[in-house]
């Protein structure tokens, strides 16, 4: 059996059951301008125990097709980053100072 590809990336979504979306960042040098160009590719990976949280750095490897878009699985959690959760957006109209004088 041949060698399977291994990538290291950051978990950007874990909303699906037993699936995480991992963003893998690569840098290539532009042949003309000699500047580093950043490319981000997202992979859907199988997370058997739902252990991964948003912000974790994980190692993923190729595997057989598990679903329509899922062809990778999580090997290990390299480091546990901060769990980034967006703050809920609330709009409170009663305390808005621009509408009080009307």
N, C-alpha and C positions, 0 to 999 in steps of 0.2 A: 504494500500500500504506500502511496506517495506521501510526501510531507504536506500537512495542511497549513494553510496560512493562519497566522496569529496576528492580531491587532490589539493595540491598547488605546482605549478611548474613555470618554466621560459619559455617564448616563444622563440623558436629557429628558427622558420620560419613562415612567413606570406605571402608567394608568391601566395598561392591559394586564390580564391575568397571565402570569408566567412568561411575560414578554417585556423586554426593556428595549428602548431605542438608545443606541450608543453612537455618539458623534466622534469620529476619528479624524484628527487633524494631521495633514501632511503639508510639507513645504517643498516647493520646487523652485529652482532658479530659472528665471525667464532667459531664453537663449539670446535675445537681442539686448535687453536692458540690464541684465545681470542683477535683477532685484528678486528677492525671495517672495514668491506668491503663495499665499496660504489657501489650502483647499480643505473643505470640511465635507466629509461623506458620512451619511447616517446609515446604520445597519440595525435591523431588528434582530435581537438575539434572545434565545430561550434561557429563561431564568427559572430553574426547576423549583426552587423553594421560595420564590418571591423575596429574596434577601436584599436585592439591590435597591438603593434609594437614589433620588435625583442628586447629582453632584459626586457620586462615587466614581472612582477611576477603576475600570475593570479590564481584564484581559479576555478577549473573545477569540474563538477559533471556528474555522469552517466546519460544516457538518452537512449531512444529507438534507434535502428539503423537508422542513417540518410543517410548513404551511405555504400560502401563496407567496409571501415575501420574506419568510423567516428561514435563513440558511446559515445562521451562526448560533453558537451557544456560549454562555458565560463559563469561562474556565475558573477564574478566581477574582476576588476583589483585591485590587492592588493597594488602594488606600481609600479610606472613608472620608470624603470631603464634607463640606457643610451641606445640610439638607436645605435646599433653596425652595421656599414656598412663597408664592406671591401673596401679598396682602390683599384681603378682600376689599373691593372697591365699593364704598358706600357714598351715596349722595343724600345728604340731609338738607332738605329744602328749607326747613324751619330756621336753621341757624345761618342762612346765607345773608350777609350784610347788604348785598346789592338789592335784594327784594324787600327789605323792611320798610323803606321810605315810600313805597308806592301806595 
